[in-house]
């Protein structure tokens, strides 16, 4: 299989079958903590990076060959080897997946394109969106996510606020904490103000445990993560 991977077990999604909508590793960010390594093509342009008919054919084949295993799945997840919303056909992919399976569809995104109304509209048939927002402080946002220059933190925040207003499914906001970059308590208080505006169903705190794009990246210690959770309030959980 070229575009389908897993099933992968995770604490937040249970057992999910992954689909990548971009080749390795096309992304609008180049996060210091990325488990996939450094971004090879940093892109902002949306196009059909992988022909969606090939993805759908592969998915049909997977379900045909794995009928028994499919019964244990909790989600189909669009994520993979890059930023899935860069694929301009993501909306069509979601519609086509719904014709193959009744499983809920999760989209894991870095939120960089959510300020585009067309992107939010294309995601409207998903069941769960897991966007990330690591910092609202410009310096640390740039330091941790290393976005393509066209991408602005204000646009990401607007996109997230509008997504929550328009999207009928669940939104779980992920914050990846990196020691010394975005774990300052003042930064977290600013983040909390914005999170209250976005109003996601959940906020999930994470810190890198596996290999990262930059070797000097360090996880935040447990005690500090607990403190950050306390600041972010009751909808926040540590994953
Ligand atoms: S947004 Fe995701 S895929 Fe892109 S660099 Fe960051 S962690 Fe990696």
Boltz pocket constraint, residues with backbone or C-beta under 6 A from the ligand:
constraints:
  - pocket:
      binder: B
      contacts: [[A, 27], [A, 28], [A, 29], [A, 30], [A, 31], [A, 33], [A, 34], [A, 35], [A, 36], [A, 37], [A, 39], [A, 80], [A, 81], [A, 82], [A, 83], [A, 110], [A, 145]]
      max_distance: 6.0
